[in-house]
Amino acid sequence: MSDSKPPDHQDPVAVIGPGSVGLALAARLALQGHPVTLCGRPGSPPVRTVTLTDQRGVRTVPVDWRDEPDRVRPHPWVVVATKLHQGGAARPWLERLVADDTVVVVAQNGVAHRERIAPHLPAARVAPALVHFNAERHGRDRVELRQDGPGLVVGDDEAGRRARRGLLDGTGLGVQAVADLTTAAWHKLLVNAVANPVTALTNRRVEVFGEPSVRRLARTMLGEAATVARAEGARLPDGAVDDVLAWIDARPAGAGSSMLADRLAGRPMEHDGLLGAVVRRARAHGIEAPVCSAVLALVSALDGAATPGTARVRA
């Protein structure tokens, strides 16, 4: 292992959420010379360096750790990388980090990225970034990054172009701009709403989708989710379900999911923001989604949480 010396100085960046995606982005940004402030939960153990393992080897970079929102100043760039069920944790940071010229990159799963940040700044300064790289955290300050194809997908609009030029293109993650971000976000949600809960429930990695019974389950879930996506305005092709299954099949051997990693670590899982979003939108449109609803109930029980609309049960 060797410490990397960053290139010329770049704009400061605050990264909210020191999970796998947050650590990977923080490391790549620091390697490009951006002074990175990593924002974590109050009282949590500090992260002073991030060790990144990727196709280029193992590199360690310094970061500035903060766990108290009152101790930060506005930044020109903010990356929100919290899990969807941790959305409330970002609010106090955004209140301190955002100024009149701040651009916020929302590197989260799900849909409606701008709506989640809307109370804090105009939509024109919010750049949703769909994360397509695979990142797995090993301890609090180590992360492994795997990538096959574009690692980030952003909208081809004012905020997306500004984020690409000023921040994301330099990460080396491969940024793809799309005109129809709604379709891209729902296509990714189809993957996450199925791959995440199935791997978490079975406690297995993506090879589980090679089993006929699991594949039939996944195909049915994807069909339900695709119907919801089209009702939401996503222009999915007729072969979208097969495309998603092919993408899962192409994952590297041993690839897991964020929900599986959370289950193995004993952390709360992101099921409500992924599969839960599909089930809620299905209900809003009057669409039947019985298999997605059943799987959501199971993974919610596994997580010790209630399904949407029910009370939490305590022992």
C-alpha positions as CSV (number, residue, x, y, z in Angstrom):
1,M,0.0,0.0,0.0
2,S,1.2,3.5,-0.8
3,D,-0.2,6.9,0.0
4,S,-1.1,8.8,-3.1
5,K,-0.2,12.5,-3.7
6,P,-3.1,14.3,-5.2
7,P,-2.7,16.6,-8.2
8,D,-3.2,20.3,-8.3
9,H,-5.7,21.8,-5.9
10,Q,-9.4,21.6,-6.8
11,D,-12.6,23.0,-5.2
12,P,-13.5,21.6,-1.7
13,V,-16.1,19.0,-1.6
14,A,-18.3,17.8,1.3
15,V,-19.4,14.2,1.2
16,I,-22.4,13.4,3.4
17,G,-22.5,9.7,4.3
18,P,-19.4,7.6,4.9
19,G,-20.9,4.4,3.6
20,S,-19.5,2.4,0.7
21,V,-20.6,4.8,-2.0
22,G,-19.5,7.9,0.0
23,L,-16.1,6.4,0.7
24,A,-15.5,5.5,-2.9
25,L,-16.5,8.9,-4.2
26,A,-14.6,10.7,-1.4
27,A,-11.4,8.7,-2.3
28,R,-11.7,9.3,-6.1
29,L,-12.4,13.0,-5.5
30,A,-9.4,13.3,-3.1
31,L,-7.2,11.6,-5.6
32,Q,-8.1,14.4,-8.1
33,G,-6.9,17.0,-5.6
34,H,-10.3,18.0,-4.1
35,P,-10.0,18.7,-0.4
36,V,-12.7,16.3,0.9
37,T,-14.7,16.8,4.1
38,L,-16.4,13.5,5.1
39,C,-19.6,14.1,7.2
40,G,-20.7,11.3,9.5
41,R,-23.1,10.7,12.4
42,P,-22.4,12.6,15.6
43,G,-20.2,10.7,18.0
44,S,-19.2,8.1,15.4
45,P,-15.5,7.1,15.2
46,P,-13.6,9.4,12.9
47,V,-12.4,8.5,9.4
48,R,-9.1,10.4,8.7
49,T,-8.0,8.5,5.6
50,V,-9.8,6.3,3.0
51,T,-8.1,3.3,1.5
52,L,-9.4,2.5,-1.9
53,T,-8.9,-0.7,-3.7
54,D,-9.8,-0.7,-7.4
55,Q,-8.4,-1.8,-10.8
56,R,-5.5,0.6,-10.3
57,G,-4.4,-1.0,-7.1
58,V,-4.5,0.1,-3.4
59,R,-4.3,3.8,-2.6
60,T,-4.8,5.8,0.6
61,V,-5.9,9.4,0.7
62,P,-6.5,11.8,3.6
63,V,-9.9,13.3,4.3
64,D,-11.2,15.9,6.8
65,W,-13.7,14.3,9.2
66,R,-16.7,16.1,10.7
67,D,-19.5,14.7,12.9
68,E,-21.1,18.0,14.0
69,P,-23.0,20.1,11.4
70,D,-22.4,23.2,13.4
71,R,-18.7,23.0,12.7
72,V,-18.8,23.1,8.9
73,R,-19.0,26.1,6.5
74,P,-20.6,26.3,3.0
75,H,-18.9,24.3,0.3
76,P,-19.2,24.8,-3.5
77,W,-19.8,21.1,-4.0
78,V,-21.8,18.7,-1.8
79,V,-22.3,15.0,-2.5
80,V,-25.2,13.3,-0.7
81,A,-24.4,9.6,-0.4
82,T,-26.6,8.5,2.5
83,K,-28.9,5.5,2.2
84,L,-32.5,6.3,1.5
85,H,-33.6,5.3,5.0
86,Q,-31.0,7.8,6.4
87,G,-32.4,10.8,4.5
88,G,-33.1,12.8,7.6
89,A,-29.4,12.6,8.5
90,A,-28.5,14.8,5.6
91,R,-30.8,17.7,6.4
92,P,-28.7,19.4,9.2
93,W,-25.6,19.1,7.0
94,L,-27.3,20.6,4.0
95,E,-28.5,23.5,6.1
96,R,-24.9,24.4,6.9
97,L,-23.1,23.3,3.7
98,V,-25.3,24.9,1.1
99,A,-24.7,28.5,-0.1
100,D,-26.0,30.5,-3.0
101,D,-23.6,28.9,-5.5
102,T,-23.5,25.4,-4.1
103,V,-24.2,22.4,-6.4
104,V,-25.5,19.2,-4.7
105,V,-24.8,15.9,-6.3
106,V,-27.3,13.3,-5.1
107,A,-25.6,9.9,-5.4
108,Q,-28.5,7.8,-4.0
109,N,-30.7,4.9,-5.1
110,G,-34.3,5.2,-5.9
111,V,-36.2,7.9,-7.8
112,A,-37.2,11.5,-7.1
113,H,-33.7,12.6,-6.2
114,R,-34.5,16.3,-6.7
115,E,-37.6,16.2,-4.6
116,R,-35.6,14.9,-1.6
117,I,-33.3,17.9,-1.7
118,A,-35.9,20.5,-2.9
119,P,-36.4,22.2,0.5
120,H,-32.7,23.2,0.5
121,L,-32.0,24.7,-2.9
122,P,-33.5,25.1,-6.4
123,A,-33.7,22.1,-8.7
124,A,-31.3,23.7,-11.1
125,R,-28.5,23.2,-8.6
126,V,-29.4,19.6,-7.8
127,A,-27.7,17.0,-9.9
128,P,-29.0,13.4,-9.5
129,A,-26.2,10.8,-10.1
130,L,-27.2,7.2,-10.6
131,V,-24.5,5.0,-9.2
132,H,-23.6,2.0,-11.4
133,F,-20.3,1.1,-9.9
134,N,-20.2,-1.6,-7.2
135,A,-18.6,-0.5,-3.9
136,E,-18.1,-2.7,-0.8
137,R,-16.9,-1.2,2.4
138,H,-14.4,-3.2,4.5
139,G,-14.3,-1.5,7.9
140,R,-14.9,2.2,8.5
141,D,-12.1,3.5,6.2
142,R,-11.6,0.9,3.5
143,V,-13.6,0.4,0.3
144,E,-13.3,-1.8,-2.7
145,L,-14.6,-0.5,-6.0
146,R,-15.6,-2.6,-9.0
147,Q,-16.8,-1.2,-12.3
148,D,-18.0,-2.5,-15.6
149,G,-19.0,0.3,-18.0
150,P,-20.1,3.8,-16.9
151,G,-20.0,4.2,-13.2
152,L,-22.3,7.3,-12.9
153,V,-25.3,8.4,-15.0
154,V,-26.4,12.0,-14.8
155,G,-29.1,14.1,-16.6
156,D,-28.1,16.0,-19.7
157,D,-29.4,19.3,-18.2
158,E,-27.8,22.4,-16.7
159,A,-27.1,20.8,-13.3
160,G,-25.8,17.6,-14.7
161,R,-23.5,19.3,-17.1
162,R,-22.2,21.6,-14.4
163,A,-21.6,18.6,-12.1
164,R,-19.7,16.8,-14.8
165,R,-17.4,19.6,-15.8
166,G,-16.7,20.8,-12.2
167,L,-16.6,17.5,-10.3
168,L,-17.5,14.1,-11.7
169,D,-15.6,13.8,-15.0
170,G,-12.3,13.9,-13.1
171,T,-13.1,10.9,-10.9
172,G,-12.3,8.5,-13.7
173,L,-15.6,6.6,-12.9
174,G,-16.9,7.1,-16.4
175,V,-19.9,9.5,-16.5
176,Q,-22.7,9.0,-18.9
177,A,-25.2,11.9,-19.6
178,V,-28.8,10.9,-20.6
179,A,-31.6,13.1,-21.7
180,D,-34.3,10.9,-20.1
181,L,-33.2,10.6,-16.5
182,T,-36.6,9.3,-15.4
183,T,-36.2,6.2,-17.6
184,A,-32.6,5.7,-16.4
185,A,-33.6,6.0,-12.8
186,W,-36.5,3.6,-13.1
187,H,-34.3,1.1,-15.0
188,K,-31.8,1.1,-12.2
189,L,-34.6,0.9,-9.6
190,L,-35.7,-2.3,-11.3
191,V,-32.3,-3.8,-10.7
192,N,-32.1,-2.6,-7.1
193,A,-35.7,-3.4,-6.1
194,V,-35.1,-7.1,-7.1
195,A,-31.4,-7.8,-6.6
196,N,-31.1,-6.2,-3.2
197,P,-34.0,-7.8,-1.4
198,V,-33.5,-11.2,-3.0
199,T,-29.8,-11.4,-2.0
200,A,-30.6,-10.1,1.5
201,L,-33.4,-12.6,2.0
202,T,-31.4,-15.6,0.7
203,N,-28.1,-14.4,2.3
204,R,-26.4,-15.1,-1.0
205,R,-24.7,-13.1,-3.7
206,V,-25.8,-12.7,-7.3
207,E,-25.2,-16.3,-8.3
208,V,-28.5,-17.1,-6.5
209,F,-30.3,-15.7,-9.6
210,G,-29.0,-18.7,-11.6
211,E,-31.4,-21.0,-9.7
212,P,-34.6,-21.6,-11.7
213,S,-37.0,-20.9,-8.8
214,V,-35.3,-17.7,-7.9
215,R,-35.1,-16.6,-11.5
216,R,-38.9,-17.1,-11.9
217,L,-39.5,-15.0,-8.8
218,A,-37.2,-12.3,-10.0
219,R,-38.8,-12.2,-13.5
220,T,-42.3,-11.8,-11.9
221,M,-41.1,-9.0,-9.6
222,L,-39.4,-7.3,-12.5
223,G,-42.6,-7.5,-14.6
224,E,-44.6,-5.9,-11.8
225,A,-42.0,-3.2,-11.3
226,A,-41.8,-2.4,-15.0
227,T,-45.5,-1.9,-15.2
228,V,-45.2,0.7,-12.4
229,A,-42.2,2.3,-14.0
230,R,-44.2,2.8,-17.3
231,A,-47.1,4.3,-15.3
232,E,-44.6,6.8,-13.8
233,G,-43.5,7.9,-17.3
234,A,-40.4,5.7,-17.8
235,R,-39.9,4.6,-21.5
236,L,-38.8,1.1,-20.9
237,P,-38.4,-1.2,-23.9
238,D,-40.4,-4.3,-24.3
239,G,-37.4,-6.4,-23.3
240,A,-36.6,-4.4,-20.1
241,V,-37.0,-7.5,-17.9
242,D,-34.6,-9.6,-19.9
243,D,-32.2,-6.7,-20.0
244,V,-32.1,-6.4,-16.2
245,L,-31.7,-10.2,-15.8
246,A,-28.8,-10.1,-18.3
247,W,-27.2,-7.3,-16.4
248,I,-27.4,-9.2,-13.1
249,D,-26.0,-12.3,-14.9
250,A,-23.0,-10.2,-16.1
251,R,-22.0,-9.1,-12.6
252,P,-18.6,-10.3,-11.5
253,A,-18.4,-13.5,-9.5
254,G,-19.0,-12.8,-5.8
255,A,-20.8,-9.5,-6.4
256,G,-23.3,-8.8,-3.7
257,S,-25.6,-5.9,-2.9
258,S,-25.8,-3.0,-0.5
259,M,-28.7,-4.6,1.4
260,L,-26.9,-7.9,1.7
261,A,-23.9,-6.0,3.1
262,D,-26.1,-4.2,5.5
263,R,-27.7,-7.5,6.7
264,L,-24.4,-9.1,7.2
265,A,-23.2,-6.1,9.2
266,G,-26.4,-6.0,11.3
267,R,-27.3,-2.6,9.9
268,P,-30.8,-1.4,8.9
269,M,-31.5,-2.1,5.2
270,E,-32.7,0.2,2.4
271,H,-35.8,-1.9,1.4
272,D,-38.3,0.8,1.9
273,G,-36.6,3.2,-0.5
274,L,-36.2,0.6,-3.1
275,L,-38.8,-2.1,-3.3
276,G,-41.0,0.0,-1.0
277,A,-41.0,2.8,-3.6
278,V,-42.3,0.4,-6.2
279,V,-45.1,-0.9,-4.0
280,R,-46.2,2.6,-3.0
281,R,-46.2,3.9,-6.6
282,A,-48.1,0.7,-7.6
283,R,-50.8,1.5,-5.0
284,A,-51.0,5.1,-6.2
285,H,-51.7,4.0,-9.7
286,G,-54.0,1.2,-8.7
287,I,-51.6,-1.4,-10.1
288,E,-51.5,-4.9,-8.6
289,A,-48.1,-5.9,-7.5
290,P,-48.7,-9.0,-5.2
291,V,-45.2,-10.6,-5.5
292,C,-43.3,-7.3,-4.9
293,S,-45.6,-6.7,-1.9
294,A,-45.0,-10.1,-0.5
295,V,-41.2,-9.9,-0.8
296,L,-41.3,-6.4,0.8
297,A,-43.2,-7.8,3.7
298,L,-40.6,-10.6,4.2
299,V,-37.6,-8.3,3.9
300,S,-39.2,-5.8,6.2
301,A,-39.8,-8.5,8.8
302,L,-36.2,-9.6,8.4
303,D,-35.0,-6.1,9.1
304,G,-37.2,-5.8,12.2
305,A,-39.3,-3.0,10.5
306,A,-42.9,-2.8,9.5
307,T,-44.1,-2.7,6.0
308,P,-45.4,0.7,4.8
309,G,-48.7,1.5,6.5
310,T,-48.3,-0.9,9.4
311,A,-47.2,-0.3,13.0
312,R,-43.8,-1.4,14.2
313,V,-44.0,-4.4,16.5
314,R,-41.7,-4.5,19.5
315,A,-41.0,-7.6,21.5
